[in-house]
Amino acid sequence: MGSSSSNILCFLMLCASFLVPASCRSYSHGALFIFGDSLYDAGNNIYLNTNTPKPNIFPYGETHFMHPTGRASDGRLIPDFIAEFANLPLIPPYLQPGNHQFTDGVNFASGGAGALVETNQGLGMDLKTQLSNFKNMEKQLRQKLGASEVKTLLSTAVYMFSIGSNDYLVPFITNSTVLQYYSKKEYVKMVIGNITTVIQEIYKIGGRKFGLSKVLPLGCLPVSRALKLSSKGSSGCLEEVTLLAKLHNRALPEALKELKSQLKGYTYSIFDAYTVATAIFNNPSKYGFQEVKMGCCGSGPFRSSFTCGRKVYQLCDNVSEYFFFDGIHPTEKANYQFAKLMWDGSPEIVKPYNLKTLFEK
């Protein structure tokens, strides 16, 4: 028997013994912890006592779940697919009542959340609140499992983020004056700074593997197209908000790279959602879409008003032809395409590692 196979046998015997050393105790898979906004919120917001429209009404959820689940889509979201690819169950929302195990991961994301506390304040759980919930969960886990077990769990887990879009979109949607007080670069720097602060905090608690995404061309969302139509009387993408998205997408990889030089053992994946979405918008039929400007469900220009499932609204005949389900959120089909590229896409689209590699590291 060669030395490598005898090492494997020795390892198996060691791990089968009753006195299992710490080096042998490992999870067969990494857990998945999810932070962010409505693109990743699997239902947290339906447990919040706020007056905002919540996607817990039909036809949200019509495609996969056959009923609304609090996800802002007709079906599954990107993290749902990532969990599936990683052989994990659906990751439950943190606020969902019941007895949580937490060992497969938890979803802290909240619709409307921003990296800045001021974004949609009082309407959802901002990134700082999500971090606070994560810290509470970690304490609960330590009481249940013990410190060393939790350290292993957290260090092998992947932490996924979808955050930033609302910080740029909301000032335009709400006609806020916040962007008058800062230069575009200063504002983007604040958003990125809040994201990296949360990553550093999770790192201190034991997190090592982070999966982030650039933001979409935000000016080309149905809600942005409708804003341009009403304010400027012309159709097309709202360039002012797309400009902020571009600045964000330039600054984020630099910030993540900078952290790499500061934090030992930290590793990350960044997905270029902007480039992928732009390719789809420019050539929809190539990716199996027929409609990329209008939402499938809603009312008003581009079906951009958040009336889906409420009062008077229109619903498309075939959701699989649409990129957007409502004025902001992608359909399950679009989410699947993005998740697949995040999972095992090439370095042109997701780098320095894809999520599959991150889970295996």
Protein Blocks (a to p, Z undefined) as FASTA:
>chain_A
ZZklmmmmmmmmmmmpmblcfklmccfbdcdddeddfklmgolmmmpccfbdcfkbcfeh
klmnopaehiacfbdcfklmmmmmnopacdddfklgcjdeklnopcfbdehiafblkgog
hkaccfklmmmmmmmmmmmmmmmnopklmmmmmmmpccdddehjlmmmmmmmnopaklmm
pcfklmmmmmmmmmmmmmmmmmmnopabdcddddddfklgmklmmmmmmmnopacddfkl
mmmmmmmmmmmmmmmmmmmmmmghiacddddfklmmmmmmmmmmlnopabfkbcfbdede
hilaccehiajadddfblmlpfbfblmbccfklmmmmmmmmmmpcfklocfbdfklmmmZ
Z
